[in-house]
Amino acid sequence: RYGPVFRTSIVGHPIIVSTDPELNSLVFKQGADSWFKPWYTDSFSEIIGSESLMFHEGFLHKYIRGLVRERFGPDSLKSLLVDLEGRTRSHLGSWSVLPSVDLKEAVSVMLHGFAVEKLYSFSDPEMIRGHKQSYDAFLRGLISFPLNIPGTAYWKCLQGRKWAVKTIKKLMEERTESPRMGERDYLDFVMEEIDSSESPLTEKMATDLLFLLPFAAFESTSSTIVSAFHYLTAHPAALAELTREHEGILKRREESGSGGISWREYKSMTFTHMVTNETLRLTNIVPGIFRKVMKDVEVKGYLIPAGWTVMVYPTAAHLNPSVYDDPLSFNPWRWEGQKVNSGSENFMAFGGGSRFCSGAEFVKLCMAIFFHHLVTKYRYVQFD
């Protein structure tokens, strides 16, 4: 109605909404002299943590991204593949004997359990359940009216964060008093970074990082898996092609006598990656990406005043009929011959520029493992 770039107001802030690829690309170009800086509401900052990765720039942002990649980057995921596959097989097996499964909750529980085991070495079921419940409360109030009164979603969200942060601090104190011997988890790695004289990592930064990672690991990933499940059950041709790809991989593996999924097999799952991209294009898990304008910017005849905020709207790019033919249709084949492991001005499922999501590979790996075992070992399911 108002063109590709228009002004409005969101939660009392003057906002420029951009669906324009050229402006979006400019917004994502980060650097010391960038005109656009990350911006979030005060309430969101309080919930996520003021020292979170989202709020840092330049050297600190690059440094913390490196810490995240230490656990969720491609090199680390190679070593986690076996455990992740084992957990997926176990959970699928347990679900198969149940009359029905709440898939979103079941996948969230599975991935949350995996994340806290690798991050903190949690093994006690009660501790894991309590931790998950605190994140459920956190999630329900994440985008709610910031009314901090007992009983409101926002208050429950802050209580969930408070419980989770308290648990993390207690773990950090225990590791300081009695360092673990033997196999190291991610918390051990972070503690060593805090103690290093060459590291800029503070205890507050570490706490906010350790708080955010479990949420990042299970929430967006489980949403993507459930969305893909929905699209595939509604499109038999795509499901058949996905099944053929994974049955072919399974047959070749049986002939060679090898064990579970290898990293090489994962990277060869071309159609699976196409399904992932198409799912993310249609689902648009991130509804908006916000940047604060640091100085007056003139672009394409528009003057954006300093102090205003630009919201890049990925949905508009992902459903643009001039870029994607029949954009509302689920069609994984549209990605054939294209790069499926990176972002662009027309595909922003994982953000863009220097803030391209560090966990993108984790989402894709979880998708690949889940559907590999689902389509090769299980058949008819009904999605409600």
Number of C-alpha atoms within 10 A of each C-alpha: 4 6 9 12 16 14 16 10 11 11 8 7 12 14 21 22 21 24 22 19 18 12 17 23 15 15 25 23 16 18 14 9 9 14 19 24 22 19 18 15 10 10 18 16 15 13 21 20 21 16 18 20 22 19 16 17 18 11 12 14 17 15 17 21 21 14 20 18 17 16 23 22 18 18 11 13 19 14 12 15 20 16 13 20 19 12 17 21 17 12 15 18 15 9 14 12 9 8 6 12 13 11 17 16 14 15 23 22 19 18 23 24 23 22 21 22 17 18 20 17 17 16 12 9 10 10 12 16 14 14 21 21 15 19 24 19 19 25 20 14 21 19 14 15 13 16 12 14 10 10 9 14 22 25 20 22 24 21 18 25 25 15 15 23 18 14 15 19 16 12 14 21 13 12 14 14 9 9 13 12 6 6 7 14 16 19 19 18 14 21 19 14 18 16 14 11 9 8 11 14 20 14 16 14 19 24 20 19 21 23 21 20 17 22 21 14 22 22 21 15 25 24 19 23 24 19 17 23 18 15 20 18 15 13 13 11 12 20 19 12 13 24 20 15 19 23 17 13 18 20 11 13 16 12 8 9 9 11 10 15 18 14 15 9 16 18 13 13 16 17 22 27 23 23 27 22 24 24 25 22 22 20 17 20 18 15 12 15 21 20 20 19 22 17 14 13 13 10 11 9 6 10 10 19 14 14 15 18 26 28 22 27 20 28 21 16 23 24 20 16 12 9 11 14 12 12 16 13 12 19 19 17 13 15 16 11 9 10 12 17 11 15 16 16 19 21 22 25 26 20 22 21 18 16 18 16 15 20 21 19 16 20 19 22 23 22 22 25 21 20 21 24 20 17 18 17 12 12 7 7 9 7 14 7
